[in-house]
Amino acid sequence: MPPGSNGRPGQSLFWRWWLISTALTETFLFSGVLLGWNALLPMLKSLGVYSDLCDLDFKSNLPETKLSKDPAFQGSLTLNEGWEDQPTCIKQENMLNLAFTLGAFFLGFTLLPLQIVLDNLHLRHIRQIGSASFSVSCLLLAYMSSNPPKTSFFLMFAMVANGIGGSCIIFTTLTLPTLIGTLGWLHHALALGTFSASATIFTVFGVMYSSGIPFIYIVLAYAGLSCLMFLNCFLSWYIPPCTTGKEGSYSIDMKLKCCDGTPEKPSYQELNHTALKEAFLESLGTKERLEHGSKPRILSFQETGVPKGMPPLSSSLCSPVFILHLFTSSIVQVWVHFYIGTLSQQLMRVTLNQYSGGLYSSIFGALQVMCLLSTPLTSFLLGSRQQNSSNQKGDVSSGFSGPKFLRGQITSVRKLIVVFAIQNVFVCLFGVICLIPSLQLQILGFILQTLVRSSMFSSCAILYAALYPSNHFGGLLGIHTLFSMLMTLCQHPLFLALTSYLQGDPFWIHAGFLILSFLGFTVPFYLHGLRRTLEEQERSVPRSISAHMSQGVTMVHIIAEI
């Protein structure tokens, strides 16, 4: 029962915890399952999806290259019921990868439009759209599996609907505090962790499929679960009655809370300005003392050296740390998506055995459960529980900042330096491992990839919240998501190059990404310089606000006497 109802307090508490637990569970089951593409891909090949693109005599016409000898690109062209014999060819591989690219693009790109329409759609409506889209995706997969050679075209629409549905689900889970109140840093960390670990679901489907359960039955049962999510949203995610009496005011307030992070608090400059003005007015006494002669004088109070308004969004977009982080994180995200899209081929190349490749692919998929631990750990290391510096809503490079504000900024920047340095080390180690054809090292590489992918979004959000004004947070995060998702589309041309010019060997692609990943160390180096600048500012500002206030009040009294 929602807050504000006439029920007992225990019922309201039960509604709150029911909403939290079901939201996290549904996020794990439905939001990021598309990232488990390495487990879904063998099932689609076994069904013969897009197998009609393969010519019957492609084996005899294929030149003797590394690609033609690779088990990943061999197999019968007829529809097989076995799990090991997978009909495949280069054209089929390209179309399947295109479906994954489109689904991954919409999984991230939909977050920006959702921020825009949040003032017109309540959370319940967005979540219902997400659950409906996910159900449609499952039904399209079921219909496609009934006759894959003729219905393979629907795979594209299924992946797009899957991405849109997953995006709506994770978005509403992250904005759940606007409906039931502040939940704290742990809720957001668990939401991102369950989103990253959701890729494990397709691995479970792969185990069920290999045990003999038909794919269409698995997908239809999954669609039934998504319908339960729609029903739970209809019954539980209703909105508490609005106390203002204005229809739509709740949605506007919810948009401000979502896009701006936390409600704005007056900055140190504004508090100091207000206190000095009040002391000035009190020392002047009555209004008649201000009037000398026939014309009344207009009282104006302005503290010099303090900006009147917050800096524009363009100043944050053009800041060096934002540009560096946007570029480096987008490169890593393209790399991760390319790795996920080609994981099955890489494992088969290393093991030279289809059965072993599928087995290790399932093992790798199960390892993604580690995201449930790595994302909260990243948030804990970044100190997201103590974002006092970000709540001050000031830019670290402009205006006057008090000692307490600067101290909080310095603490946040120090933690960001450590986390981004560790993250970049993991990225470089992951790149080195991708270049070595060793199965044991590939397991370590997949673990590193999981840790990096699960911590990218949380570290990005905390970076923007700690260094930029709160009213810029939504815009910065939206532009970051838009640019990184547009970059993700480059993963398909890379896959086309892999299957043609590189003859199935991803060595040079991983080597190129590894070289570009070293640019990621520019972010912690820049943050180190920013920390030194903040420390110098801290030594130059007054040691206490009270001393500064007393000086200001003394000057007010002197002016009043004059």
N, C-alpha and C positions, 0 to 999 in steps of 0.2 A: 504494500500500500504506500503510495507516495507521500512525501512530507506535505503537511498542510491538510491532510484528511482528518476525519473525526475518529479514526481508529486508535488503538492503543499504541504507546510508544514502541513496544516490541514489534508490532506489525510494521511500523515505519522502518525500523532497523533491519527487519527481515527483508523488506523490499529493497533496501539499499544493498545489502550483501548479496541478495539474489541477482540483482542487476550487475554487480561487479563480477561475480563468479561466472555467470552465464556469458557475459561479454568477453571475458578472457578465454573461456572455453571455445566459444564460437570463433574468436579470432584465431585460435590455434587450429581449428578444424577447417576453416574456409578462407582465410584472408590471403596467405602467401603460398598456397599449394603449388602455384605455377612455377615457383623456384625449384620444385622437385622435378624439373623437366628430365633430368637424367634417368629417373625411374619410370616416367610416363613414356619416354621415347621408345624403349624396347617393346612395350605393349602395342604402341601404334604401328611399329614395323611388323610385329607378328600378325597384327590384324590385316596388314596389307594396305594401310592408308597411303594414298598417292602412288601405289604400286603400278597404276595404269600408265604412269609417266615413263616407266622403264621399257625399253625396247626388248623384244624377246631374244635378239641376237647381240645384246650389248656386250656380253662376255667375249664373244669372238672378235668384235671390233675394237675392244678396249686394248690400248697398247700396254706392253709389259712395263709397268712402272711400279713404284712403291704403293701407289694407291690401288692398283689392280690386284696386288698381292695381299693387301690388308684385309683381314677377315671381316672388318667392319663394313666393307663395300662388296662383299660376296654373299651368296645365298640364292636359294631358289626363287624364281619369279612367280611361282604359283602360290596361292593362299594356303599357308600351312597352319595346322593346329598346334604344332610344337612350339615350345618357348624358345628353343635354341636357334632354330632355322628361321631367320628373319629376312623377308624379301626386301631388298634395298638396292639402290643405285644412286648415282650422284644427283640426278634431278630430284629424286624423292627426298634425299637428304636436304637439299636446298629448300624445298617447299616446307618441309617439317620445321626447319630452322626459321624460316620466315614466319610461320605461325607462332613460334615461341617469341620471336622478336616483337611482333605486334602485341601479343599478350603482355609481355614485360613492359612495353612502352605505356600501354594504357593503365597498367597497375600503378605506375608512378605519376603519369601525366594527369590522371583524373583528380589528384589531390588539389591542384590549383583551381579548377572550376568549382570544386566543392566549397572552397573558401569563399568564392565569389557569390554563390547562391545560398550561402548559409543564412542570410537574413530573410530569405523567402521560404526556405524549407526547414522544418524542425528536424531534430536529430532522428526522431522515429521514422519520419518519411524517408530520410536519406538511407537509413539502415534497411528499411523495407525495399527500397530500390536496389540496394546491394544484394540482399538475399534473393530477390526475384531474378536479378541478373545472373547470380550464381546458379540458381535452379535452371534457368534457360540454358546456361552453359552445359550443365550435366545432361539435360535432355537432348541437346544437339550432339553431344558425344555419344549418347546412347543410340540416337538415330543414325549417326555416321557409322557406328560399329555394326549396324544391321546389314549394311551392304557397302563396305569401304571403297571398292573400286569406283562406284558410281556416286557416292555421297561424301567423298573426301573433301570436297569444297567447303563443307560446313565446319571443318576444323578451324578455319580462320575465324569465323564468327564465334565459335565456342571459346577460343582463346581470348578474344577481345572481351566477350561477356564475362569470362572468368577474371580478367584483369580489372574491369570496371567494378564488378561485385566485390572483389577483394579489397580494392581501394576504398570503397564506401564502408566496408566493415571495419578496417583499421582506422579510418578517419573518425567514425562515430565512437569507437572505443577510446581513442585518444582524447576526444572532446567530451567524454562522459562526465567529467567534473562540473561542466556547466549545467548539468541536469540535476545532480545530487550533491553538489558541493565539492570542496577541495579534497582530493584523495592523497596528495603527496607524490613525491618523486617515484616511489616504488610502483605505483599503478602504471605510470607512463613507461617505466623500464620493463615491467612485465608485459605490457601491451606490445612494445617493440620486440621483446623476446619471443612472445608467442607468434607474432607475425613472421619472424625469421625462421622459427622452428616449425612453422606450418608446412614447410617443404617435405617434412617427414611423412605426411599423409600419403603421397603418391608412392613412397617406398612401401608402405603397408599394403597399398593396392597391388603393387608388384608381387609381393609375397602371396597375396590371396590369388592373384591370377596364375602364378606358377604352380599353385596347389590344385588347380583345375577348375576354379570358379570362373564362369564366363564373364567377360569384360562388361557386357551390357547389364548383367545383374548387379555388378559392383557399382556401376555408375548410377543406375536407377535407385539403389539403396542410398547412395550419397545424395541424390536429388531429394529423396524423402527427408533426410536429415536437414538439408537446407530449408525445406518447407517448415520444419519444426522451428527453425530459427526465425522465419517470417512470423509464425504464430506467436512465439515468445515475444518478439518485438511488438506485435500488435497488442498484446495483453499487458506487457510490463513497461514498455518504453513510452507510456503516455506522459504528458507534460503536466506538472503541478499547476493549479489555478493561479492566474496572474493577479497580483494584488494591486496593480496600478490602474486597472480598469480600462486600459488601452490595448486593443487587440494588435498583436504584432510587436509589442514592446519587448516581449521576452526574446523573440528571435533577434532583434537588433542588439539587445544586451548580450546575447549569446555570441554574436559575431564579434563584438568588441573583445570579449573574454578570450575567444579562440584565436583571433588574429593578432591581438596585442599581447598575448601571454597572460599577464596578471594585471589587475586594475592599477591605473597609474596613481602613484603617490607623489606629493609635492617634493621637488628636489631640494637639496640643501640651500641653493641660491634663493628659491622661492620662499622657503621658511624664514631665512635670514631677512629677506626683503620685507615680508609681512610683519615680522617682529619689530623691525626698525620703524616701519611706518606707524604701527600702533603706538609705540613709545613716543614717537614724534607728535602724534595727534593728542595723546594724553598730556604731554608736557605743555602744549599750547593753551590748554584750558578751554574756555568757551569759544564759540564761533565769533562773538563780537570782537575778540582781541585780534582777529585776523583782518578786520575791516579798518582801514585808515583812510579817511577822506570820504568822498562821495562814491567812489567806485570800489566795489569789493574785489579783492585779489583772489586769483585762482590758485589753490594749493596744488602743487605737483611734486611728486616724490619719485626719484629715480636713482638707483644705485649704478654708478658708472662701472664699466668693465664687465657687466654681466649681460649675456644675450637675452633678448626678450622672449624668444621662442626656441623650440627644439630645432636641431639641424634638419634639413630636408632629407628625404630618402635618397636622393641622388648622391649626397655626400657619403652615405654608407655604402652605396653600390660601387662607388669609385674608390673606396678605401683599398689599400694594397692587400690587407689580410683577407678581405672578402674575395678579391679577384684570384689571389693565389690558391685559396682553399677551394673555390668554385672549380678552377681548372684541374687541380690535382685530384680532387675527389671524383670529378666526372671521368677522368682517365681510369681511375681505379674501378669505378662502377662499370664502365664498358668492359674492362678486363675481366671482372667477376662474371658478367653476363656471358661473355664469350667462353669463359672456362666452363660455366654450367651448361651452355649449349653444346659444347664439344666434349664433355666429360666421358661419355660412352665410347666415342671413337678413340680418345686418348688411352683409356684403360685397355681397350682391345688391342691397341698397338703395343702397349707395354707387356700385356700378358700373352698375346698371340693366341688367345683362346676365347671364343665367344662366351662359353659358360663361366669361365673365371672372370671375364670382364663384367658380365651381368651380376655375378655374386659380389664382387668388390664394389660395383656401382650401388647395390643395395646397402652394403655396409657403410659406404660413404653417406648415403642418404639418411641412414639412422643416426649418424654422428651429428646431424644438424640439430638434434635435441639440445646440444650444448649451448645453443643460442639462448635458452631459458636461463642460463647462468651467466653467460658472458655479457649480455646487455645490462642486467642490473649491476654487475660488477663495474662496468664502465661508468654508469651513472653514479655509483658510489665513489669511485676514484675521482670523478670530476666534481664531487661535492655538490650535486644538484639539490641537496636538502638545504643548502645555505647559499641561496642566490640573492643575498642582500645587496650585493653590488648591482645586479641587474635590475632590482626593484627600484633603485634610485632613479632610473630612467635618464641617465646622462651619458653623453658621449665622452669616452676616455680622452679624446684628443681636442676637446673644445670646452671653453668655459672654465669657471672656477669649481673646484671640487674640494670638499672638506676632508679632513684627515681620516674619518671613519669610512667615508665613501672610497677614498683611494686605497685604504688598507684592504677593503673587500675586493676591489678590482685587482690588486696585486696578488692576493691569494688565489683568485679565480684564474688569472693568467698563468701563475706557476703550475697549477694543476693541469691546465690545458697544454702547457709545454710538455709535461711528462707524458700525458696520454697520447698526444699527436706524435711524439717521438717514438713511443713504443709501437703505435699503430703503423708508422712508416717502416720501422724495422721488420715488423711482421709481413708487410706488403713486399718488401725486398726479398725476405727469406722465401716467401711464397713464389716469387718470380724465379729465383735460383732453382728451387725444387722442380718447377715446371720444365726446366731445361734438362733435367737428369732423368733418363728412362729407368727409374727404379720404382718398383711397386711399393716397397716399404716407405720410401720417401714421398711417394704420391699420397699416401695416407696422411702423413704429417702435413703435406701441402694443403690437403683438403681441410684439415683441422684449422690451419692458419687462415684459409679463405673464409671459413665459417666465422671465426673470431672477428676478422676484419669486416665482413659484411654485416654482422649483427651490431657492431659498434659504430658504424659510419653515421647513421641517422641521428643517434643520440648525441654523439660528440659534435656533430654539425649544429644541432638545435641548441646545445648548451653553449657553444662558441658564440652564436649570434645573440643569445640571451645575455651573455656575460659582457660583451663588448659593445653592444649597440643599444640605442633607446628602444623601449618596449613597443612603441608604436611603429617601429621599423621591422619588428620580428616577423610578422606575417608576410610582408612584402619580400624580405630577404629569403625566407624559407620557400616561398612560392617561386621566386625567380630561380633559386638554386634547384628546386625540383624540376622546373620546366627545362632548364638548360641541360641538366644531367640526363633527363629522359630523352631529349633530342639527340644527345650524344650516344645514348644507348642504341639508337637506330643504326649506328655505324657498325654494330656487331655483326649484322647480316652481310654487308659487303666484305668484311673480314672473313666470314665463313665461306663466301663464294671464292675468295682468293685462296683459302685453304684447300678447297676441293678441286681447284683448277691449276693455278700457277704453282702452288707449293706442294701439290701431289699428296695432300693429306698429312703433311708434316707441319705441326704448329710451332716448330722451334723458333723461326725468325719472328713470328708474331709475338710470342712470349718474350723474346729478347728485346723487341722494340718497346713493349709495355714496361719491361724491367728498367730500361734506360729512362723512360719518361717518369717512372715512379720515384726516381731519385729527386725529382723536383718537389716531391712532397715534403722534403726536409726544409724547404724554404719557409713553410708555415711556422714550425717551432722556432726557427732562427729569428723570424720577424717578431714572434711573440716575446722572445728573449729581449730584443731591443725595446719593445714596448714596455716590458716590465722595468727595465732600467730607467726609462723615461718617467714612468709612474712613480718610481722610488725617488727620483729627483724632485718631482712635484710634491711628494709627501713631505720631504724635508723643507720645502719652501713655504708651505701653507702654515697658518697658525696652529698651535698645538691643541687648542680647545676652542669650541664654539663659544663658550661663555666669555672668554677673554675678548674675542672679536665682537660679541654682542655688547659687552660693557663699554668698549671703545665707541661703538656706534651710538649707544644711549647717551654717553657723555657729550658727544658732539651734538646730539639733538638738544640737550639741555642748554648748551652754550648758544646754539642758534635761537632757542626760545627766549633766552635772556636778552639777546640782541633785539 
